[in-house]
Amino acid sequence: MRIAAVQLDIAWEDKGESLARAKRLIEAARVERGDLVVLPEMFSTGFSMEVERIAEGEAKPAERFLAETAVRYGCFTLGGVVNLSRDGRGRNEAVAFGPDGCLIARYCKLHPFSFAGETRFYEPGEQVVTFDWGQAKVAPFVCYDLRFPEAFRRAVRSGATVFAVIANWPAARAHHWRALLIARAIENQAYVVGVNRCGRDPKLDYAGETRIIGPKGETLAEAAGEQAVIATEIDLADLEHYRRKFPALRDMREEFFPQQSR
């Protein structure tokens, strides 16, 4: 099983150009049948508070791109989009599609980034989501979610073996990005793919540093600061062997888990 992570320099609020860039990167990456191809948070627009301007709308161009890419390569795709909520705010979502082009998961970011005012423009999600990728169970998360380990714990209790964290994580806190990706992998004995954008938007610089981490905290693949696709094979049999050999997850205590809201 292979994960391909697409580190994209997103064109600010320009869906056509961003999707064209993503298409070129994926074409050059030699995506294989059955791969999991992961793109960043809000990959067609950048991290914007102009919800009505960047929302998918009826045409759903970014979702259609993910579905068509999945069909074209016979792979699974995951990326970040914005849709409108009933209260007029946006929903910062990660959506996944299977090789037949059908939607297989829709996850809404649990923790909007209040420090940047995201809570004013985007509603929080309500639950952890997982989907099947072959024999793996993938749990998507979005950017700021990475700072909240309890959500990852809930996912691993639901059987997650792979965490996909899509982000527009600024360069100023890149050292947090690196440390937290490794921590989430080690404490949950899981693979973690952290897919960040690179380049800049009108307010911030982005260092990229997309990476794929193994369950012992080892870096399996990493990108620097430019557009790139990184890919690596993961071994679920090896993961299950490690979990049996060092069964730390068995020692989780139920009384310290918050109840999941519904």
Protein Blocks (a to p, Z undefined) as FASTA:
>chain_A
ZZddddddddehilklmmmmmmmmmmmnopaehiacdddehklnopafblmlmmnbjnom
mlmmmmmmmmmnopacddddddddfkopacdddddddfkopafbdcddfbdcfknommmm
pccdfbdcdddehjbccdddehjlmmmmklmmmmmmnopabdcddddddfklmmmmmmmm
mmmmmmnopaddddddehjdfkbccekjpacddfkopafbdcdfbccdddddddfklmmm
mmmmmmmklmpcfklpccddZZ
